[in-house]
Amino acid sequence: MEPYLFDSKAVGHCPIEILRNSTIGIDVDHYLSRLYTPRKEPNYEAIGGIPLTLINQLENDLKEFKNLNIKPIFVFQGLNTSIKQSYFENPELLPFEKHYRKVWEDKLKNPILNNNNQINNTESFRDGFNTRLIINHLLKFLNSNDIDYIIAPYSNWIQLHYMFLNNIIDTIFGSTDGLLIENGIEKFILSLEFENKQFKYLDKSSILNKLNLNSKQFKDISMVVGNGFQLKTLNILPHI
């Protein structure tokens, strides 16, 4: 699989057959957030353990990879310095724990009642999928299926970038944080849609052209509003 086979569009779709016989580096956090949505198990955080439906979904995807002779390499996020710093500043609760507490308190104070006078659970506790809560389960699953993986020293996107430049992988399946990476990554996969037999990709150069921004301007804006590398926003902006 060669990068030039991607169409020159900002956001586009290609037949998944193009990926046959390739090696794909997978951003695990992004992959799981696309694979497993809050609606599937909205009370998962209260139950704990690994989500009941997740293993079946992983097994189905591995079958699709095998049918296409695709070798996936799962890349886990390593040390997150911002979360580590927040933990030392507020050792009683981690950021995601504060989020769960706030959502629960809001539900108790202002329950949204449906026609049956029951609490409507359309809002989930989940603010993105927290891979760290189930990492041991995931590693056991990958080991039992003889699937390659790596835990990055720090950012999984930086690790994926290194692997791509050194021809360890042919392409990357990751989040839009990849648009901030320079030197070598112009196109990457945003989603794999096995049922539709296609995948969605992003083209960084086309996106910048459509936004009429250069790379530095795009990064400056991204740092102001927050992203996976810089999680805080300016005080003048609303919380997102």
N, C-alpha and C positions, 0 to 999 in steps of 0.2 A: 504494500500500500504506500503510495507516494503522496506527499502533501499537495501536489499540483492537481490532484484529482478532485479536490474541493472546488466548487464553483466560486467565482469571485463576487460574492454577495456579503453584505454585512452580517445577516443572519440567513441561513439557508438549510435546506434538507438534501440529503444524499441517500441513495440506496445503501442499505447496510451491507450489501454484498461487497461493496468497495473495501470494507475492512477485513475481508477474508485473508487468512494467513498473516495477519499483522500481530504486533505486540502493543498492547494499550496500557499506558500508565493511568491508574484510576485514583483520583482524589476521594478517599473513603468517605469523608464527611459529606461532600457534595453528592456522591453516589447514593448514600443512605437517605439523604434528605429528599432526593428525587424518588427513590424507591419506596420509602415508607413515610406516608403523610399522617398528620394528626387524626384525620377522620377515621383511619383504619382501627386505631385503638386509642380513643381520646383519654382514657383513664390509665394509660400505661405507666405513667410516673408514679401513680399511687400503688400500682401492683408490684412494680419492680421486676428484676430479671430481664431476660431477653424478650422482645415482643413476640407474641405467639405466631404471627403470620410472617415474620421476617425471614426465618430460615427457609420456608417454602419458596419465598420470592428469590432468595439467593440461589437456591438449588435450580430453579427454573432458568435464571440468567446464566448460570454455569453451563447448563445444557446447551443454551443458545451459543455461548462462546465456543463450546466444543464442536458443535455442528458447523461453525464457520472456521474452525481451526484457528481461533483467536486466542492468544496467550494474554490473560490479564495479569497485571502486577498491581496489587493494592498497596497504596501508600498512605500510611496513617500519620496524622498530625503528631509532631513531637512536642517539645517543651513550648508552652505558650507563655511568653514572658509577661504579657499584660495581665493574664489571669493570675499568674504567680504573684505579681506585684499587688493586685487587688486583694489576694488572699492574706498577704502579710499586713495590709492596711486594715482589713476587716476580717480577722481570723474566725469570727463567729459564723459567718455565712459566705459561701461562694456566690458569684453573680447569678448563676442559674438557680441556686437555692432561693435567693432573694426574689427572683422572678416567680418561682412556684408559690412562694408565700404570698406575694402581692396578688396573684391571680386568684388564689384561694380566698383571701380576705375580701377581694372585690365581689366574689361570688356570694359570700356570706352576707355582705352588707347590701348588695343590690342584685338579688337573684332575678334572672329573667324568666318569667313564668310562661309556659306554653298553655294550650287549651286544657291540659290535664292537671294544671297547677303543679307541674314538676319543673325542676331546674333544667334549663336548656344548656346542654354541654357542647354547643357548637364551638365554643372557644376552648382551646386546649391549653394545658400547662406548657406545652412545648414551644420554645422559642428557637427553632432549628433543632436538628437531631443531635443529641449529645452522645457522641460515639464513646467517650471515655467511660460512660456508665456501663457499657456492655463489651468493652474491648477484650476482656478475657474470653468471653463466649465467642466473639468473632475470630480471635486467633486460633482457638481450638477447632472451630469449624473449618477455617482455611487450611490448617495443618492436616485435619482428617481427610480433606479433599485434595491434598497435595497441590495447593495453589500458592504461588509465590506472593510474598508481601514484604514490606519494609516499613519500619517506624522511623520517620525522618528525625534528624537531630532537632530541628525547629519546625519551620513551615513546610507542609507537604508540597505546596506549589514550588518552592525553591528546589526541593528534592526532585520533583518531576521535571523542572527546567534542566537541572543537571543531567538527568537520565536521558532526556531528549537530545541535548547537545552532544552527548557521548554515544548516541546511537544504540542505547540500551532499549529504548522503546521507539515505536514509529509515530505515535501520536498520543495526545493527552485527553482524558475525559475529566473535566474539572469545572469549577465555578467561574463566575465572571471576574473574580480576583485575578485570573490569568491575563486580563487585559492590561494589568499594571506591570507585567513582566516584560522586560526588553531583551533584545539580543537573541533572536532565534525562534521565538514563538509568535507566529502571526495568525495561525488558525488552530482551533482546538474544539473538541466535541463538548457540547453542553448537555445533551441528553441522548440516550439510546432508547429507541422505540421499537422493541423487537416485534410487537404485535403488528405494527404498521410496516415492518421491514425497512426502516429508515432511521437515520440519526440526524440530530440538529447540531449545527456548528456555528461558531462565531469567527468572523474575519476582522481582526483588530484594525487594519489599515482602512477597510471600508467603513467601519464604525466611526473612526476618527474623521474621515472625510465627510460623512453625513452630518456629524455634529459640528463640523468646521472648527476642529480643535487640533492642536499638535499634541504630541505625547506628554510634554511637560504640563500643559494646561489641563489635560485630562487627569493627570496624577494629582495636580494641585486641588482640583475640584473633588476628586475621590478622597483625598486626605481631610478635606473640610467636612464632608458629609459622613465620613466613616466607611470602613471596609474591613475585610478580613485581616489585613495587616495593621490597621489603625482603627481600633474599635470605638473611639470616642468622637463625638461631634462637638462643634463650637456651641457655646451656650446660647447664641442668638438663634439657633435652629431648633425646631421641634424634635422631640425624641422619636426616632424611627427604629 
